[in-house]
Amino acid sequence: MNNFKHFAYLCVFFISSVNCGIAQQSVLTGVIAVGKTSYMKYEINYQLNKNNIVSGYSISDLNGSEETKARITGVFNRKKRTMVFEEVGIISTKSKTPVDEFCLMRVKGKFEKKSGKNIYTGKFDSYCRNPKVACDSGTIVLMTDNDIKELSTKVVKAIQKAPVSDSVKKALEPAPDTTKWVRKVYDLQANSETEIKLNSDFVILELVDDRFQDGDRVTIMENDKIILQDFELTNQVKTIKFPLEGDQQKLTVTIMAADEGSIALTTIKAVLKNGKQSNLINASLNKGQLIKLTLVK
């Protein structure tokens, strides 16, 4: 789907129908997960005919700026309780990415009964008709709407009592109400230093090139330590986490242009998330120029 590199992936789904063997319309909504850090909201609307053929459509980046709808087709095996489907074409999109650069998802999974819940687990990969575009893969977990609501309540309580990996927390905790987040846009000049007030001990920086993917590269430093060097910006979000440890009150994040690519200037677009704050950072830099973000509690 849309290149997430525009995927139509799914990782945790909320299904409207428990019995996938019945020829009826089913709606699945959840998130796409690639690795441990990249997520995107996703929905699939499908039905099964008498021959157990899956048909319908998917929507990736649901309600987002890159929202993309694609046609899907597949097969459900009643005996083995497996379902295989793939995206076969773009129906519509809000994205400015050329259609021939979209990655389309292929998923294989199986329905199983675990702890009294119907769960769909499996793996997916993706492909693009343009051989120059690299696509990713990931894993899949699928549940019914009623089961996921019940399980979410139990998981949230369990998380409070026991250590759980960040990926599990991200997948199963209720999504935050982003409508109440504080948003601010920073249009920064080259070699500038900007102070941003924090209200939590955990900061997330998301980097993306959602315009011209021409080979722009950046180096990211935490204080004086390089944590990401000569990284190429693409329209796949790169997420970096900066925990403030102990009594630490200040953190400096430096973004430096390592290469301008084929088009002059390195265009920086980053989202800095902290608590309920979501700050958009914009900058255009020549090679060697930088911006500094001083994050203060």
PyMOL commands that set and color helices and strands:
alter all, ss='L'
color gray80, all
select helices_A, chain A and resi 99-101+145-161+166-172+178-180
alter helices_A, ss='H'
color red, helices_A
select strands_A, chain A and resi 2-3+6-7+12-15+26-34+38-48+53-60+68-77+82-93+104-114+117-127+138-144+182-188+192-197+202-207+217-222+225-232+238-243+250-259+266-274+277-285+290-296
alter strands_A, ss='S'
color yellow, strands_A
deselect
rebuild
show_as cartoon
